Amino acid sequence: MSIEDARKRRGAPLDTPSGLGSNATKDISAALTVLLADVFALYVKNQELPLAHIRPAFPGLSPAP
């Protein structure tokens, strides 16, 4: 493939056949956006979880409660 062919294809519209209407596509997109936001929120929340308090790797070195 030449550089000119690649440039032409980059500007071509995406033509993916689907039996869904435009409203269904928007509804699915909105639902997936909400799902992605929820997954990201859970990821961030779990990043702040101190795992040393749950199961320390070296029990002898952890502070006594």
C-alpha positions as CSV (number, residue, x, y, z in Angstrom):
1,M,0.0,0.0,0.0
2,S,1.3,3.4,-1.0
3,I,1.2,6.5,1.2
4,E,-1.4,8.0,-1.1
5,D,-3.7,5.0,-0.7
6,A,-3.3,5.2,3.1
7,R,-4.2,8.9,3.1
8,K,-7.3,8.2,1.0
9,R,-8.4,5.4,3.3
10,R,-7.9,7.4,6.4
11,G,-10.4,10.0,5.1
12,A,-13.0,7.4,4.1
13,P,-16.1,7.2,6.2
14,L,-16.6,4.1,8.3
15,D,-19.3,2.0,6.7
16,T,-20.3,-0.8,9.1
17,P,-23.6,-2.4,8.3
18,S,-26.0,-2.6,11.2
19,G,-29.7,-3.3,11.7
20,L,-29.9,-0.7,14.5
21,G,-31.4,2.6,14.0
22,S,-29.8,5.9,15.0
23,N,-31.7,6.1,18.3
24,A,-30.7,2.6,19.3
25,T,-27.1,3.4,18.6
26,K,-27.2,6.5,20.8
27,D,-29.0,4.5,23.6
28,I,-26.3,1.8,23.5
29,S,-23.6,4.4,23.4
30,A,-25.0,6.2,26.5
31,A,-25.4,2.9,28.4
32,L,-21.8,1.9,27.7
33,T,-20.6,5.3,28.7
34,V,-22.3,4.9,32.1
35,L,-20.9,1.4,32.5
36,L,-17.4,2.6,31.7
37,A,-17.8,5.4,34.3
38,D,-18.9,2.9,36.9
39,V,-16.0,0.6,36.2
40,F,-13.5,3.4,36.3
41,A,-15.0,4.6,39.6
42,L,-14.6,1.1,41.1
43,Y,-11.0,0.9,39.8
44,V,-10.1,4.3,41.4
45,K,-11.8,3.3,44.7
46,N,-10.0,0.0,44.9
47,Q,-6.6,1.7,44.2
48,E,-7.0,3.5,47.5
49,L,-7.6,0.3,49.4
50,P,-4.7,-0.4,51.7
51,L,-4.0,-4.0,51.1
52,A,-1.5,-4.2,54.0
53,H,-4.4,-4.0,56.4
54,I,-6.2,-6.9,54.8
55,R,-3.4,-9.4,54.4
56,P,0.1,-8.2,55.2
57,A,2.9,-10.0,53.2
58,F,5.1,-10.1,56.3
59,P,3.1,-10.5,59.5
60,G,6.0,-10.1,61.8
61,L,6.8,-6.6,60.3
62,S,3.3,-5.2,60.5
63,P,2.4,-3.0,63.4
64,A,0.2,-4.5,66.1
65,P,-3.4,-3.4,66.1
